[in-house]
């Protein structure tokens, strides 16, 4: 099962260290059998053991998720999206983003 994800940030006008952001992830998933929802995570310093859930949806039919998060304390952030199944989470590879640009677009695969 693979998910192709586009990660787009709608960045709000602030230059303070506590970044406030709307983060939207779009994806296409060819096989959604047993998917029960999606979760968006972020973490710093390329350390997924400390990942933080930003938001989630239990709607398995969606193809995008928008989350607002106001506590980014570092402009270098790693994002992941997970497709949730009864057996496990199918987690994407991390995407490193340096906040402070107007928009970012990137594709991610979840295997």
C-alpha positions in Angstrom: 0.0 0.0 0.0 1.5 3.3 -1.0 0.5 6.9 -0.4 1.7 9.8 -2.4 1.6 13.0 -0.4 1.9 16.6 -1.3 2.8 18.8 1.6 1.8 22.5 1.4 2.3 25.1 4.0 0.2 28.3 4.2 2.5 30.4 6.3 1.2 33.2 8.4 3.0 36.5 8.6 5.3 36.2 11.7 9.0 36.2 12.2 9.0 35.3 15.9 10.4 32.0 17.1 6.9 30.7 18.0 5.7 30.2 14.4 2.0 29.9 13.8 1.2 27.8 10.7 -1.6 26.2 8.8 -0.3 23.0 7.4 -2.2 21.2 4.6 -1.2 17.8 3.4 -2.8 16.4 0.2 -2.4 12.8 -0.9 -3.4 10.1 -3.3 -3.6 6.6 -2.1 -4.3 3.7 -4.5 -5.4 1.2 -1.9 -7.3 2.5 1.2 -8.5 -0.9 2.3 -8.6 -1.0 6.1 -7.5 2.7 6.5 -9.5 4.2 9.3 -8.0 7.7 9.4 -4.9 9.8 9.1 -2.5 11.5 11.6 -0.1 14.4 11.0 3.1 14.6 13.1 6.1 16.9 13.4 9.4 16.8 15.2 12.7 18.6 15.4 16.4 17.6 14.9 15.5 14.6 12.7 14.5 12.6 15.8 11.1 10.9 15.2 11.2 9.3 18.7 10.0 12.8 19.9 7.3 13.3 17.3 4.3 15.4 18.2 0.8 14.8 16.9 -0.6 18.0 15.3 -4.0 16.7 14.4 -5.9 13.7 13.1 -9.0 12.6 11.2 -11.0 9.5 11.5 -12.5 10.0 8.0 -10.8 7.4 5.8 -12.3 9.0 2.6 -10.4 12.3 2.8 -7.5 13.2 0.6 -6.2 16.2 2.6 -5.7 17.2 6.2 -5.3 20.8 7.4 -3.9 21.4 10.8 -3.1 24.6 12.7 -0.1 24.6 15.0 1.2 27.6 17.0 4.1 26.2 18.9 6.9 25.8 16.4 10.0 26.8 18.4 12.5 26.0 15.7 12.2 27.0 12.0 13.6 23.6 10.9 10.8 21.1 11.2 10.3 17.5 10.0 6.8 16.4 9.1 5.2 13.0 8.6 1.7 11.7 7.8 0.4 8.3 8.8 -2.4 6.3 7.4 -4.0 4.4 10.3 -5.1 0.8 9.9 -6.3 -1.7 12.6 -2.9 -3.4 12.4 -0.5 -0.4 12.4 0.2 3.1 11.2 1.7 3.4 7.7 4.2 6.3 8.3 5.7 8.4 5.6 9.4 9.2 5.3 10.2 12.5 7.0 10.1 15.8 5.1 12.5 18.4 6.4 11.1 22.0 6.0 12.7 25.3 6.9 9.8 27.6 7.9 9.8 31.2 6.8 9.1 30.8 3.1 5.7 31.6 1.5 5.0 28.1 0.4 6.6 24.7 0.2 5.5 21.7 -2.0 6.9 18.2 -1.8 5.9 14.7 -2.5 6.2 11.9 0.0 5.6 8.1 -0.4 4.3 5.9 2.4 5.1 2.2 1.9 
